[in-house]
Amino acid sequence: MQTASTDHVIVLHGIWMRGIAMLPLSRRLRAAGFSVDALDYPSVVGSWDDSASRLAEHWRQHGGRRVHVVGHSLGGMLALHVAAQHADLPDGRIVCLGSPLKGSAAAGRLGRLPGGHWLMGQSAEILNSGLAAWQQQRPVGVIAGSTPVGLGSVLGVLKAPHDGTVSVEETRLDGIDEHRVVPLTHTGLAFSNDVAELVIGFLRDGRFPHEATA
């Protein structure tokens, strides 16, 4: 059901992706009454600091109302990193979809293969190290997948349960408000109708609804 809202949502893609990959989720958020834009950022070339500065500037441009951020995988890590570094950003909530907040074993393994570090580029360091415990007031919800189909399964480094790319344990971070596990692959998290409903519920109420399960 559509509900009129003055809230804005910035949607962030993951590594090797572009904003257009988040179009299905963006459409569902708009149908729920939010204004939405999917921000493109360089996930491999350039520098992590440049991507962070770009997001912070874009975030501030929507000041005067609540601004939420929904990030898939690396995009969720970028959102938390920027929010922790910039206290002047507009109020709002963050939802991370399959983000390896504690660091990615699959990325670490890939980085040790020939050409692997080049494939990850600027994102290699943050994917290997992960983020510090969340100590900000901004509410954060995390949705993790548990269907083990993806690159991480091939690399053989993930502990079950996992979504084929990121383990559920890698998505847990001290200080986050809510955590939900759903039976989806890493990519599936960005396209699921039910995940979209979970996201909408958290953005509206600061908690995940209990009806959606996949």
N, C-alpha and C positions, 0 to 999 in steps of 0.2 A: 504494500500500500504506500502511495506517495504521501509524504508529509512535507509541507513547506518548511524550509530551513534557510537561515542566512549563513550557515556554516559552509566553509570551503574545504575541499579535500584535495591534497596533492598526492598523486599516485606515482610510485617509483618502481621501475623495473629492476631486474637482477643483472648479473654479469652476462656479457655477450648478447644482451637483449636491447630493445629500443622501447620507447614509450607506447608504440602501437600494440605491443604484446599485451599491454594492460587494458586494451580497449573494452573487452567484455566486462571486466570488473568496473571500469569507469562508467559504462552504460548503466549498470545495475545501481551504482551509487547515485547517478543522476535521476534515475527512476524513483529513488527513495527520497528525492527532494534536495540533495546536496548539489552545489556547484562543484565541478571537478576539472582538474587538468592533470595530464600525465606528463611529467617533466622528463625530458631526455637528459642524460648526463653520460660522460665518457667513463665506462666501467673498466676499460683496459688501458687506453692511451692517456697521456696527460698525468696529472697528479691527484692523489686522494684529497689533498688540501684544496685544490682548485674545484673539485666536485663538491666538497663541503661548502666552500664559499658561495658557489653558484646556488646551491639549495638554500642556504641561509638568506641570501638576497631575495630569492624568489618567495620564500616563506614570508619575509617582511612585507613584500609588496601587497599581500592580502590582509594587512593589518586592519584593525577596526572591527573585526569579527573573529570568531573562533576558526582556527585553521588546523585541521587534522592531517596526518600523513599516514598513508598505507604503503608499506614497502615489501616487495617480494624478494626474499633471499638477501643478496647484498644491499638492495634498496632499503630494507629494514635496518640493517647495520648503519647505513649512511644516515638515516633519519635519527637514530638514537645518538650517534656521534655528534651530529650537528646540534641537536637539542641540548646535549650535555655541555657543549662549548659556548652556546649563545643564550644567555638568560633573558634577552630582550625580545625573543620571538613571541608572536601572538599565542594566546592560550589555545589548547586543543589536546587531542589524544593521538596516540600512535598505535598502529597495529602492524606487527611483523608477521609475514607469511613465510614459514620455513627458513627463517634467518638463522645462520649458525653463530649465534651471539657469543658463544664460548670459543669460537674458532672452528675451522673445518678440517677434519682429518682427510677428507677427499681432496681438498685443495692442497694440503700438505704433501700428500702422495703424488698428486699431479705435478706439483712444483719440482719434485725430485726426478721426474722423467725428462728425457731429452726434449727441449722446447717448451716444457711445461710452464716455466717461469715467464716466458715470453707470452704464452697464452693468457696468463692471468694479469700480467702487466702491473699497473698501479694498485690493483686490488690484492695482490699476493700478501702483502704484510698484514693488512687488517684481517684477511681471511685466515691467516695462520695464527695470529695472536688473539683474535677475539676482542671483546669489549670488557671494560671494567664493570663491576656491579652497578646497577642503576640506583642513583641516589637523588634523582630529581623528583619534583612534585608532579610533573606531567604524567598522567596515567598511560600505562603501556599494556597492551594485550598481545599475546603471541599465539599463533595457530601453527601447529606442526603436523606433518603427514606421517603415516605409518604403513604405506604401501611400498614395498621395497623394490622399485623398478627404476633404474637410472645409472648414471656413470659411476656413482660410488659403489654400487653393487659389483660392477665390473672390476673396479680397482681393489675390491675386497678389504676395505679398511673400516667399514662402518659397523658399529655395534647395534644390534636390534634393540628396540624397533627403530626403523628409519624410513625415509621417503624415497630411497634410491640415490639421494645426493647428500642429505644432511640427516644425522641421527636426531632422535627426539631429545636426547640428553644435551646435544649441542645447542638446542634452541632454548634451553632453560638458563635464566640469568637471575641472580639474587636481586631482589628489589622490584621485579615486574609485578603488575597487579593481577593479571589473569593469564592462564595457560590452558590451551585446549588441544587435544590430539584427535585428528580425524583420519579416516581410512582413505587417504589419497596419496598420489605421488607428488614429488617436488613441483613439477610443472602443473599438475592438476590443481594445486592450491590456488593458482592464479585464475583458473577458469570455472571453478565450481560455483553453482548457484547457492548451495548451502553455505559455503565459506563466505560468499558475499553477504548472506543474511547474518552470519556471525559478526562480520566486520561492521555492518550497519548497526547492529545491536550495541556493539561496544562503543562506536562513535556517538550514538545517541545517549546511552545510559551508563557508560563506563564499566560495563560487564557484558559477558557473552550470554545470549539467550540460551535456554536449555533445549529448545525444540530441535534445532538443526544438529545433525550428527555426522554429516559427510560433506 
